[in-house]
Each structure stands twice: as structure tokens, then as C-alpha cells.
Amino acid sequence: MDYDVIVVGARVAGATTAMLLARRGLRVLVVDRVAFPSDTISSHQIQVPGVARLRRWGLLEAVRAAGTPPTRRLRFDAGEVVLDGSFPPFEGADALYSPRRTLLDAALVDAARSAGADVRENFRVEELVWSEGRVVGVRGRERLGSSVALRARIVVGADGKNSFVASAVGARTYRQRPVRAFACYTYFSGLPVTAGEVYRRRGRLVAVFPTNDDLTMVYLSEPLSGFEVFRRDIEKHYLAALDGCGDLGGRAREARREERLRTTPDQPNRFRLPHGPGWALVGDAGVVMDSVSAQGITNALRDADLLAEALSAELDGVPSLAAYHRRRDRAVRPMYDHTVGLAGHSPGITERLLYTAVADRPAEVTRFLGVFSGALPPDSYLNPAAMLRVFGAAGRTRGARRRRARAA
Ligand SMILES: Cc1cc2nc3c(=O)[nH]c(=O)nc-3n(C[C@H](O)[C@H](O)[C@H](O)COP(=O)(O)OP(=O)(O)OC[C@H]3O[C@@H](n4cnc5c(N)ncnc54)[C@H](O)[C@@H]3O)c2cc1C
């Protein structure tokens, strides 16, 4: 065998998996059809739990040293009411970061290389190599090079939502939901922010976060049903959407747009069975969800962590990939369901009442931001007991206010 593990795809899921496996002493090759630094269609909030992992692995410093500003506070504007607070700390991290993918992915590739993994850029996998019903390697080529076969005990598909590896092994999909929304984002200079901003409206969500080079990223998500109209004049519709978000439209018009608008309706929601004989999937190749909740990078970092642990046991002869599958699904499912709901862009009455009930209660706002950042599972908050706590207390506060007003 040439390697213990070959990882196809070298961005968040792939480079991280390769790094963690190499740190465990395994012989790892990670390949990507592009060379780094390389951008991709993705905005780039890393939620607090993802930041905690980067910190634990000693990678946060590289992100910070590159001038990526931390975002500790979030202003969540739901129209009738604004929730303003700080993220609850999570395993030593208390901020989200929004590094450009050119920076983050290159830092992860460097970390994989430093850990001892072989890295081949500009290498496209074109085929899987099989033996007796088991994947035993890949066949691919460097740009202008000839085709080579490389063998490994396990091949990991970290090759994104349109994963070649997943199709080649016929990975079963489940819990699939229709595409609900498209996304469009760009970068401004001269649009300073002191906190992250999210605007939740019927029919759209807008997110504003600071990133590298003193730029501010402004992201818009709207229902897929409006995509054909939107694409006829992207800039006009994008700015009109920002006009519906407080003074954001005015601030964006006064600022300078530094990059093109990137727009995509390619936002599937699906799970894939993440393992089989000689293969495993990680990151978007395994579970992908709408970008509206900005969880994909954080999910990929978590799943790389889970997969690296499972693979090193598996390669020591302890079957562990079924447990990886269970742990991944347990971790991601509540946020997946929440995200698919968010991407429908029609906040219901319970959600709106919830915002009103928690708005002037800092501890509840912090808890809400914990859900938003993925530090707390959505179903730990949006369940009957929590609702009773929130609405019960809100009712008591209103009752007390009324009694005080009558007595005055
Ligand atoms: C509009 C938009 C905004 C988003 N915003 C956020 C956000 O703010 N925060 C967040 O957490 N997530 C966000 N996401 C999601 C995030 O981009 C993904 O979840 C994340 O990139 C998944 O990482 P990955 O490593 O699994 O896959 P990818 O980033 O897709 O990387 C896959 C890699 O595999 C390589 N590859 C594919 N096929 C082959 C092959 N045959 N041979 C060799 N290499 C191959 C590709 O070149 C690529 O580099 C957003 C997504 C979109 C669409």
C-alpha cells in the first residue's frame, strides 16, 4: 500500500482530516484539483464551536495573525424587535471569526503538510480503484500529467457537495429536503461594523460580518422561488433587499463594493451514508445544508475530528465507522432541521413571540446566540420546557408591569 489513507479534497474537511490523521502517525495523502490559496463560493463565518476546535489544534493563531477580526457580539434584528448580545463562551472560545477561504483553506493545507501528510495540488481524481468489492485507491492526474494509480487502505471523500467519491461508491442519500433558498454576497470597504449583524425578515435573511483587509461581507439569502427574477438584475435586487434592513441599504450605498456579487442557487440539503468498504465521506460530501445558518465549515471541522478518531481505530482493527456515522448524525441533525426551517424564510408566530419574550433578558439573549452559533442544539431551546420558561417568565414580567401601572 502507498498510504494508510488518501483524502480527496483539501479544504476544510479534507485538509483537517489529513492533518489529524498525520498527527496520529498515519501515512496520509491529500489531493485537490486546485492549488492553494484558492477561493470558493462560500462566505466564511466559523461559529464559536468551530473556533474552539481550531484553537485546540493550534490553528487559531494563524487565522488571527492574518488580521481576521473576532466577532464577539451579534445584533439580531427581527424587524419588530432586536436581540443584542454576546456569544456564550464554548470550550475556551468566545468569538466567531470570518477568515476568507483563500486564507483558511491554505492555512489548513499548510497544517496538514506540517503534520507530515503528503499534499498534491492540481491533482484531479478521475476514478476509484477497486479490489474484491472494496475501494483500494484512486486513479487521477496532475494538470497535463499522465494518469497514475495510488493505493490506500481507506479513501476519504472530502470533495464537497457534488462529491465524485460519493457518486462512485453509490453512497445512499437520506433526509434529503428540496433546495429552499439562493444566496448572494459580496465585500465592501468603508462599511465598518462593531458587531455581527443579522436581519431576519419574512422572505429574506441578511448577514453582515467583518473579514480580512478591513472588508465587510454582506450576505443575502432569499427563497429559491424568486431566483429567476433576482438574477435578471442582481445588483438592483441585492441593494433593494438591503434597503429592507434598517439603515443597511444606505450604509452599503455609501460604502465601496470591492468585489463582484457571487450568487448561487446550488444549496442542497441532504445526508449521505458516510462509509462503506474501503471508503468514508466527510464535510459537505457527507452532509450538506443551506448556507443560511453558516454552519458548513464548523460541521466539517467537527466531522473531520470524529472521522479521524474513528479511522485511526478502524485501521488498528477496531470497527468504528458505524459509530462515526451515528455520532455525526446525532450532532448535526437538530441544526440541519433548524437550518432547513430557516431557509424557508417565513418566521412563524412562535418564533416572533420568542424574540419579543427574550429581547430584554440578557441571559436568554445569550442562550439564543448559543443556539445561533451552534454551541447549544436548537432543540435544547425550541422545546416545550424552554418555551414555558421563556413565555412563562415573559408573562410574569408583563403581569408585574401591568400591576405596577395600575397601582401607580
Ligand atoms: C453561498 C454560500 C455561503 C456559505 N457560507 C458559509 C459560512 O458563512 N460559514 C460556513 O460554515 N459555511 C458556509 N458555507 C458552507 C461551506 O462553504 C461548506 O460547508 C464547506 O466549504 C464544506 O467544506 P468541504 O471541505 O466539505 O468541501 P469544499 O469546500 O466544497 O471542498 C471540496 C474540495 O474538493 C475538491 N475536489 C472535488 N472533486 C475533486 C476531485 N475529483 N479530485 C480532486 N479534488 C476534488 C475541490 O476542488 C474542493 O477544493 C457556505 C456555502 C455557500 C454555498
The ligand as an SDF file (V2000), in Angstrom:
LIG
                    3D

 53 58  0  0  0  0  0  0  0  0999 V2000
  -23.0900   30.8520   -0.6120 C   0  0  0  0  0  0  0  0  0  0  0  0
  -22.5050   30.0080    0.4800 C   0  0  0  0  0  0  0  0  0  0  0  0
  -22.1410   30.6140    1.6680 C   0  0  0  0  0  0  0  0  0  0  0  0
  -21.6180   29.8440    2.7060 C   0  0  0  0  0  0  0  0  0  0  0  0
  -21.2800   30.4500    3.8680 N   0  0  0  0  0  0  0  0  0  0  0  0
  -20.8060   29.7220    4.9060 C   0  0  0  0  0  0  0  0  0  0  0  0
  -20.4420   30.3310    6.1290 C   0  0  0  0  0  0  0  0  0  0  0  0
  -20.5050   31.5520    6.3000 O   0  0  0  0  0  0  0  0  0  0  0  0
  -19.9980   29.5400    7.1330 N   0  0  0  0  0  0  0  0  0  0  0  0
  -19.9170   28.1840    6.9920 C   0  0  0  0  0  0  0  0  0  0  0  0
  -19.5590   27.4990    7.9470 O   0  0  0  0  0  0  0  0  0  0  0  0
  -20.2190   27.5710    5.8350 N   0  0  0  0  0  0  0  0  0  0  0  0
  -20.6610   28.2940    4.7870 C   0  0  0  0  0  0  0  0  0  0  0  0
  -20.9720   27.6900    3.6080 N   0  0  0  0  0  0  0  0  0  0  0  0
  -20.7870   26.2340    3.5090 C   0  0  0  0  0  0  0  0  0  0  0  0
  -19.3180   25.8850    3.2970 C   0  0  0  0  0  0  0  0  0  0  0  0
  -18.8430   26.5340    2.1440 O   0  0  0  0  0  0  0  0  0  0  0  0
  -19.1470   24.3790    3.1160 C   0  0  0  0  0  0  0  0  0  0  0  0
  -19.8730   23.6930    4.1050 O   0  0  0  0  0  0  0  0  0  0  0  0
  -17.6870   23.9810    3.2060 C   0  0  0  0  0  0  0  0  0  0  0  0
  -16.9410   24.5790    2.1800 O   0  0  0  0  0  0  0  0  0  0  0  0
  -17.5360   22.4680    3.0970 C   0  0  0  0  0  0  0  0  0  0  0  0
  -16.1780   22.1480    3.0850 O   0  0  0  0  0  0  0  0  0  0  0  0
  -15.6710   20.8050    2.4320 P   0  0  0  0  0  0  0  0  0  0  0  0
  -14.2090   20.7560    2.7100 O   0  0  0  0  0  0  0  0  0  0  0  0
  -16.5380   19.6840    2.8580 O   0  0  0  0  0  0  0  0  0  0  0  0
  -15.9430   20.9590    0.8680 O   0  0  0  0  0  0  0  0  0  0  0  0
  -15.4670   22.0350   -0.1800 P   0  0  0  0  0  0  0  0  0  0  0  0
  -15.1460   23.3220    0.4750 O   0  0  0  0  0  0  0  0  0  0  0  0
  -16.5130   22.0420   -1.2510 O   0  0  0  0  0  0  0  0  0  0  0  0
  -14.1000   21.4470   -0.7740 O   0  0  0  0  0  0  0  0  0  0  0  0
  -14.1000   20.3320   -1.6180 C   0  0  0  0  0  0  0  0  0  0  0  0
  -12.7510   20.2880   -2.3440 C   0  0  0  0  0  0  0  0  0  0  0  0
  -12.6980   19.0620   -3.0800 O   0  0  0  0  0  0  0  0  0  0  0  0
  -12.0190   19.2890   -4.2930 C   0  0  0  0  0  0  0  0  0  0  0  0
  -12.4150   18.2560   -5.2490 N   0  0  0  0  0  0  0  0  0  0  0  0
  -13.6590   17.9840   -5.6970 C   0  0  0  0  0  0  0  0  0  0  0  0
  -13.6310   16.9720   -6.5830 N   0  0  0  0  0  0  0  0  0  0  0  0
  -12.3330   16.5930   -6.6870 C   0  0  0  0  0  0  0  0  0  0  0  0
  -11.6670   15.5990   -7.4600 C   0  0  0  0  0  0  0  0  0  0  0  0
  -12.3400   14.7760   -8.2770 N   0  0  0  0  0  0  0  0  0  0  0  0
  -10.3240   15.4990   -7.3540 N   0  0  0  0  0  0  0  0  0  0  0  0
   -9.6250   16.3140   -6.5270 C   0  0  0  0  0  0  0  0  0  0  0  0
  -10.2200   17.2740   -5.7710 N   0  0  0  0  0  0  0  0  0  0  0  0
  -11.5570   17.4050   -5.8540 C   0  0  0  0  0  0  0  0  0  0  0  0
  -12.4860   20.6910   -4.6980 C   0  0  0  0  0  0  0  0  0  0  0  0
  -11.5580   21.2820   -5.6060 O   0  0  0  0  0  0  0  0  0  0  0  0
  -12.5570   21.4040   -3.3570 C   0  0  0  0  0  0  0  0  0  0  0  0
  -11.3630   22.1100   -3.0970 O   0  0  0  0  0  0  0  0  0  0  0  0
  -21.4670   28.4300    2.5380 C   0  0  0  0  0  0  0  0  0  0  0  0
  -21.8280   27.8320    1.3390 C   0  0  0  0  0  0  0  0  0  0  0  0
  -22.3330   28.6110    0.3150 C   0  0  0  0  0  0  0  0  0  0  0  0
  -22.7190   27.9400   -0.9780 C   0  0  0  0  0  0  0  0  0  0  0  0
  1  2  1  0
  2  3  1  0
  2 52  2  0
  3  4  2  0
  4  5  1  0
  4 50  1  0
  5  6  2  0
  6  7  1  0
  6 13  1  0
  7  8  2  0
  7  9  1  0
  9 10  1  0
 10 11  2  0
 10 12  1  0
 12 13  2  0
 13 14  1  0
 14 15  1  0
 14 50  1  0
 15 16  1  0
 16 17  1  0
 16 18  1  0
 18 19  1  0
 18 20  1  0
 20 21  1  0
 20 22  1  0
 22 23  1  0
 23 24  1  0
 24 25  2  0
 24 26  1  0
 24 27  1  0
 27 28  1  0
 28 29  2  0
 28 30  1  0
 28 31  1  0
 31 32  1  0
 32 33  1  0
 33 34  1  0
 33 48  1  0
 34 35  1  0
 35 36  1  0
 35 46  1  0
 36 37  1  0
 36 45  1  0
 37 38  2  0
 38 39  1  0
 39 40  1  0
 39 45  2  0
 40 41  1  0
 40 42  2  0
 42 43  1  0
 43 44  2  0
 44 45  1  0
 46 47  1  0
 46 48  1  0
 48 49  1  0
 50 51  2  0
 51 52  1  0
 52 53  1  0
M  END
$$$$
